[in-house]
Amino acid sequence: FHADHCLGLPGLLQTLHLLGREDKLTVLGPPGVHDFLERCRSITPFAPRFRIAAQELGPASEVALSGLNATCAWMDHTAPVLGYRLQEPDRPGRLDAQRARALGVPDGPAMGRLKAGHAVSGTGGRTVRSEEVVGPGRAGPSLVFSSDTRPCASLSRLAEVADLLIHDATFTDEHTDRAAETGHSTARQAGRTAAEAGVGRLVLWHFSQRYRDTDRHLAEAREVFPGTEASFDGLQLRCE
C-alpha cells in the first residue's frame, strides 16, 4: 500500500465505470485491501454499475481465475508485500496428425479423441493409442511478478522455472546499500534470482528516477542472466 503502487486504483475503477463495464471486478491483495478499496470508493461520489469485491490473500493462498491459477508469497520490503505467480493449466502434447493419418485415423472427431488421450480405431480396425501420435504434455505458461522486494528465498521458490519473471531492479551496483536499506533490489540481484530459479526470461522494472536510462541495469543483470530485458511504458510481453 505504498502510494506509487495503489493510488492509481480509484481512477482505474472510475474509468472502468465510464467504459461501461458491467461484469463483477474482484481485487486481490494483501490484508488491508478490503478497507483500502472502501476508501477508494468514497474519495468522490461514485456509484459503479458493476460489483466490486475485495479478496485478501496470504502466502498460502491459491486462487482460481479464468483460465489461471494465482499463488503468492511474502516478499521482503519495508511494508507487507505479496509477489504473485500466474500459472495456466498444463497443456496436452502436440498431435502428430500426419502420423495419425498414416495409421488410418480420419480427420475429425477421432483426431480430437487422440489428442485428449483416448485410443481410436485406424485402418483395418487397428487400435491407435494416443501415446503413439501425441507428444509429452507441456507445462502451461507461467508469470511471476515480484513487486517491491529485497532478494529473498520465498521469491526464488515462487519463481522456480517460471517462463517470465518481472523483478524489482530499483538500483544498480553502486547503490547496493541503499537497496538493502529501502527494501529493494539491484539489477544484478534480480539477475541472480532469475538464474537461481531457472526462469525463462527476466524483465526488470521499478527503476529509481536517479537514473537517466536503464543501460547499466541491463548490463549488470545480463552478466549473471543473459535473458534479461528492461521494461518501459507501453511494453507488451507475451508469455508462452
Secondary structure, 3 states (H helix, E strand, C coil): CCHHHHCCHHHHHHHHHHCCCCCCEEEEECCCHHHHHHHHHHCCCCCCCCCEEEEECCCCCEEEECCEEEEEEECCCCCCCEEEEEECCCECCCECHHHHHHCCCCCCHHHHHHHCCCCEECHHHCEECHHHHECCCECCCEEEECCCCCCCHHHHHHCCCCCEEEEECCECHHHHHHHHHHCCCEHHHHHHHHHHHCCCEEEEECCCCCCCCCHHHHHHHHCCCCCEEECCCCCCCCCC
